[in-house]
Amino acid sequence: MSDTAYSTIERSDTDVAGPGDYFALLKPRVVSLVVFSGLAGLLVAPGAIHPLIAIVAVLCIAVGAGASGAINMWYDRDIDAVMDRTRRRPIPTGRIVPGDALGFGIVLAIGSVTVMGLAVNITAAALLAVAVLFYVFVYTMWLKRRTPQNIVIGGAAGAFPPMIGWAAVTGSVTVESLLLFALIFFWTPPHFWALALYRNGDYQKAGIPMLPVVAGKTETKKQMILYTVLLIPLAIAPVWFGFVGWVYGVAAGLLGLIFLAAALAVWFDRTDRSAKRMFGYSIFYLFALFAVMVADNSLGFGG
């Protein structure tokens, strides 16, 4: 990886890093979903947690996720400079020096894990550390540039937050928390492959072996349908474990059928329009799923 790639973007002497640039390093849009799923895991977990400790736990999840994003931007600065979607990020534009981004990310990562361990519990801190390390070393540095399974395996990093939230309350990893992990794990491939379909040219330019680049659009669409079909019963499964009720179950089923309809629309659509719609819906789907889960659990409809 070379620093010369990002330097090809025109820079100005006025391009000085500000708070907004460092905030952008944290990938706030990604972090918002991470935080929400982590909060949901915390709220549906059995047991009680002091509100202040809960706030600290959620903040640690947010900072840890943001730290991962900052380190990811440091490592991917060469390909970020090539892709239209990412070329205006702070490092490719020269507003933040790569070493500063790396140091920023490392400090936040260590700080978030340390505070989680001291203020919440060791289990939650260990899971947060694994999530950060997995995203940085397994996904970013190993899988992303080497295999079309990058999103499938690497998606595990984004599936940890509800487990971390659950562990913040219970101090343990249970079958229920593993189910929440699996839900996001199976949601991730169709979500990101929808993006990869309509950003296929970007990934080709950057040399990233996303599934549409390596296997073609038809195979990608087929895999999206497969993962969506598997996701539907998995999303309903929390009902059988008793920590949510059938209000959630019905909602999860309906949301899942809409998700499948979106995947089928992508299959029949020769343009990128359906892929864009599916990507947007996939974000809504996960937010809605966890929101209904929390509401159902709070109202006591679980067993």
N, C-alpha and C positions, 0 to 999 in steps of 0.2 A: 504494500500500500504506500502511495507516495503523496507528499504534501503538495505536489505541483498541480494535481488535478483541480483541487478547489481554488487554486490561485488564478485559474483562467477566468473566473468570474470577475467582472469589472468591479473594482473597489474604489472608494473615495476616502479622503482623509477625514471626512466628517462621519464615516461609518465607525463610530465609537460605541463599544458595548454599553448598554444601559440595563436597568433592571428588567425591562421587557425582553431583552435578548436572553438573559439568563433564565427567565421564566419560560421562554420558548424552548430552551434546552430540555426542560422537564417533560415535554410533550403533553401539555395540559389536557388536550382532548382525550388522549389515551388514558391519562391518569384519572379523569373524571369517571370513566367506566370502571377502572380498577378500584377506586375508592368506593363507588356505589356497591359493587359486588362484595367488597370487604366488609362494608357496613352491614349489608344484608346478612352475611355469614354471622356477624356479631349479634345481630338482633334476633335471629331465629335460633341461635344456640341455646340449649337448656342451661338454666342457672342465672346468676345475677352478677353484674359488674358495676362498679361505681361509675357514675356518669363521667367524671373527670378522667378516670383510667380509660374509659371507652373512647373519649376524645383523643387522648394520647395515642391509643392503639391505631385509630383511623389516620391520624396525622403521620404516624410512623409508616403505615402502609403507603400513604400518598408520597411521602418523601423518598421512601425506598424505590417506589416505581419511577418517580422523577429522576432519581439518581441513575437508575438503569437506562432511562432514555438519554440522559446526558452522556453517559459513557458510550452508548450506542451511536450517538451523533459524532462523538470523537472518532470512533473506529471506522464509521461509514462515511467519513467526510469526502472521500474520493468519489464514491458512487452517488452521494447526495448532490455533488456538483454537476453530475451528468443528467440526473432525472429532473424533469420539469416540475414534478410534484414537490421536490425537496431542495431545489437549487437556491431558494431564497432563505434557507435556514441560516442561523447566525454564523456558523463556521464556514460554509461555502462562500458567503458574501464577505468574509473577512472581518466581521464585527467582533468575533470572539476568536482568540488564538486557540488552536487545538489543545495545547497543554493546559490552558486555563479551564477548558471544558472538562478535561479528564480529571484535573484536581478537584473541581467543583463536584463532579459526580462521585468521586471516591470519598470525599469528606461527607457528603450527604448519605452515602450508602452506609459507611461505618457509623455515622451518628444515628441514623434511623434504627439500625439493628441494636446498637448499644442502649439507646433509650428504651426500645421495646423490651429488651432483656431486663433492664433495671426497674422500669416502671410497671410493666405488664407481667410477663412471665417468660421463662426460657424457651418453652415450646413455640410460642408465637414468634419469638426472636429468631429461633433456629429456622423456622419455615420462611420467614422474611429473608434471611440470609441465603437460603437455598434458592428462593425465587430470583433474587438479584444475581447470584452467581450463575444460575441456569440461563437467565436471559443474556447476560454478558458473554459468558464463555461458551455455553453450548449452542445457543441460538445465533447470537451476533457473530462470534468469532469462528465457530465451527460449521454450523449447518447452513446458514443463510446463503453463502456463496458456493456451496458444494453440492446440494441435493434439492430436488423438487419436494422432498419431504420436510423441508425447512419449517414450514408452517405447521405441519401435522405434529412433529416432535417438539418443535420450539414453542408451540402453543401452550405447552405445559406451564411455561413461565407465567402466562397471563391467567392461568387457572388457579394459582395459589391464593389470591386474596381472600375468597370466602373461607378457605381453610384457615388462613391466618386469623380472620375475624372470629371464627368458631373457637380456635385455640386460645384467643385472648380471653374468652369467657370461661372455657372449660379446662384449659391447660392441657388438652389432649387432642390427638388425632383419632377420629372415630369413623365408622362406616358412613355416617350421615355427611360428615365433612368431605369425605372422599367422593361421595355422590355429587356434591356441589362442585368439586374439582372436575369431575368427569363431564358435568354439564357444560362448563366453559370449554373444556378440552375438545369436545365434539362440535361445539358451536364455532370454534375458531377457523377450521378449514373452509367451510362454505362462506364465512364472512370475508376472509382475506382473499379467497379465490375469486369472489365477485369483484373485488377491487382489482385483482391482477388481470382479470379479463379485459376491463376497459382501460387499464394502464399497461397493457401488454408491451407497447412500444417503449415505454420507460424502462421496464425491466430488461428488455432486449438490449437497449443501448448501454445499460449498466452491467450487463453480463450476469444478471441474477437468475439462477435457474428455477424460476417459479414454474409451477405446473403448466400453465398455458404456453410458456416459452419452450419447454422441454417436450411435453406430450401433446400439445395442441389444445385448441378450444373444446373440441368434442369430448375428449377424455376428461378435461377439467369439469365440464358441465355434468358429465356422468358421475364423477366423484362428488360433486356438490350435492346432487340428488341423493346419493347413497348416504352421505354424512347427515343430511337433513332428515332422512327417513329414520336413521338410528337415533337422532337427537329427540324425536317426538316422544317415544316411550320413556327415554331417559329423563326428559324434563318432567314427566308425570310421576316418575318413581318416588319422589319425596313424599307423596301421599301414602304410599305403602309403608314408609318408614315412620309415619305418624307425627312428624313435626309440622306438617301442614295438612289442610283438609281438602275436601272436594271443590270448594270455591276456587282454590288455586289449581286443582287438577283440571277442572273444566276450562279455566282460562289458559292453562299451559297447553291443553289439547287444541284449543282454537288458535292460539298464537302459532303453534307448531304447524297446523294445517295451512295457515296463511304463508308461513315460511316455505313450506313445501310447494305451494302454488307459485310462489316467487321463483323458486328453483326450476320448476317446470316451465315457467315463462321464459327463463334464461335459455333453457334447452331449445325452445322453438324459435327464439328471436335471433336473427342473423345480425342485428345491430348491437350496440353497447347499451341501449336504453334500459333493458330489463336487468342487466348486470348492475347498473348504477342504482336502480330502484331496489334491488335485492340487498346491495351493500347498505343503503340507507335504512331499509327495514330491519336488517340484521342487528343494527345498533339499537333501534327501538325495541326489538324483540327481547334482547337481553335485559335492558332497563326495565321493560314492562314485566318480564318474568320474575325478576327479583323484587320489584315493587309489590306485585300481587302476593308473592311468597311472604314478604314481611307483613303485609296487611292481613293476610289470612292467619298467619301465626299469632299476630297481635290480638286478633279477635277471638282466638281460642278455638278455631275450627279443627285444629289437629287432634289426633287421638290422645 
